[in-house]
Structures are given as C-alpha cells and as structure tokens.
C-alpha cells in the first residue's frame, strides 16, 4: 500500500478493493483499517473497500494486483514441516513445498483472470 501512496501522482487511484475468502472474514476489517489510515495520512482521498465477493471487487477495476496464499497459513506451516522432516533446507521462496504452492495457486489465479475478462 505504501508504494501506491508514494506513487499517487503517477497512478491517481480513487478506490482500492480488498478481497478475502470467507475463512479470512474475521481479520478482514482489521486488515482493511491499516491501509485506510495510510491513505488518510497521505492526504489523498482514496477509499478502501473490503469484500468477500469477487464480482464486486473486480467490477470496473482498472487493474488488479494480488497477494494471497491458497489454504492460508496452514499450507505454509505444512510446507515448512514436511521438508524439514526430510532433512531439507529451505526458505519461503526456495523450499520444496513451493512447487505445491504453485500447483494450488495457478488454478485460483487463472479463475481470477477469467473473472477479469
């Protein structure tokens, strides 16, 4: 979000829509409050919306950026445990479990792209 606030003159957005899955609903309002505070402090009039509805979030979108983990943190924890049990080293982007992360993520991102069409 900080990058958007710093580049506002190059990319003068008016709204940002945060989308989450039902499992993240409890944290969604807490998470949405932080970027709204950042925008308020920046002096730019940008409204943060949060929703669980892809259609609502994508409607009239000029661009989309994503940050998500399919199966949330449970998948991350499992990836860390499995490779360590096998005596393999790794970190978030360079561990054996990342191929499985990609296999879980690709269908979801393709569905998002399809909805964007």
N, C-alpha and C positions, 0 to 999 in steps of 0.2 A: 504494500500500500504506500509505503514511503516513496518508492520510485515514481508512482503516479502523482503524488503531491509535489515532488520536486520537478516533474516534467509537465506540469499543468499547462504552461504556456504552449508547449508543443502538442499536447493532447488534452484539450479543454473539455473533459467529460463532465456530465451533469449528474449522472446516476451510476452507481455500482450495485449490481445484484449479486448477493452471496447465496449460493445454493448448497444445501446439505441434504443428506439422506435421513430418513426417519430416525435411525439409530443415533444421529448426531443432534437431534432436535433440542435436547436439554441444554447443550452447550452453545447452540447457535446464537441465541440472543446475547449471551455473554461475549462471544467472539465478535459479533457484529458491532457491539458498543465501542470497541477499541478503534477500528478504522473511522467510525463517525467522529470520535474525539480527535483523531489525527486531522481529519478534514476540517473540522471546526477550528482547530488551532492554526491551520494553514491559511485561513482567511478566504478560502474558496468555497462557494456554495455548491457542495456535492452531497447528494443524499445517498445513504447506504440503505439498501433494502435487503431483507433476508427471506428466503422461502424454501420450501421443500418441493416445489413444483417446477420441473424442468421447463415446461412450456411457458410458464410465467416469467422465469428468469431469462429465457432466450428470446422472448418476444421483443422485436425491434432492436435487438442487440447489434451494435456496430462491430464489435469484436468480442472474442471470448478468450479468457485465459483460465487455466485450470491448475488446481493443486489438490490432489486427493490420493487416498490410499484405499483401494478396494479391500474390503473386510477390515478396515480400520487398523487400529494398533494391534489387535490380536494376530493379524497376519505378520506384522513386523516382529513381534515377540517370537512367534513360531519360527520365522526365518533365522533369527539370531540363535535360538536354542538348537535347532537342527544342525546347522553347520558346525557349531562348537562341539556338539556331541560327537561329531565325526572327526574332530581334531583339526578342522579347517579354520584359517584366519579369514577375516573379512571386516568390512565396514559397510555402512548403509548402501553405498552405490557399487560396491565391489565384492559382494559376497555371493555365494552360490544361490541363495534364495531369491536373488534379484531376477533371475530368469523366470521364476514362478510368479513374481510380482508382475513382470511384463505380460505373462500369459493371462493373468487375471485382469490387468488394466486395459489391454488392447481392445477387447470386446466392448468395454464401457466407453472408452474414448471414441470408438467407431460409432456407437449409439448416439453419443453427444453430437458428433459430426453430422450424422443422419438427421437428427432433430434440428440442427442449424440450417440445413438445406430448406 
